[in-house]
């Protein structure tokens, strides 16, 4: 029987390992071992255990400044008609510019994180979101800069 994140106990070293990997998932096992004060085998065993237990769901990259600075990102606050959330979600899943969809409390029902190659593309994406059946109202904000990213 394999353990899952729900029933797995994480110690301080597991949490430190996860933090290091969140910062840079490309760090070599030897570097991780040195920073944690354990052997490479111990690090690899812990990573394997964390992946198996679904504590770590995947490894990814973060774009470098030259490419990242050319992407236009924004948040779209969406007010949905009653019982339209599933349809809106399904429509948003088909849009490659949608990076994330959050269901939220408050005056809006959803926050959509979008990324586009240009202002023109972002403008079209905003129009497309507004045209989805069940979307009653949207309010958009373009992200000018990211001051903190973890």
Buried (B, 14 or more C-beta within 10 A) or exposed (E): EEEEEEEBEBEEBBEBBBEBBEEEEEBEBEBBBEEBEBEBEBBEEBBEBBEEBEBBEEEEEEEEEEEEEEBBBBBBBBBBBEEBBEBBBEBBEEBEBBEEBEEEEEEBBBBBBBBBEEEEBBEEBBEBBBEBEBBEEBEBEEEEEEEEEE
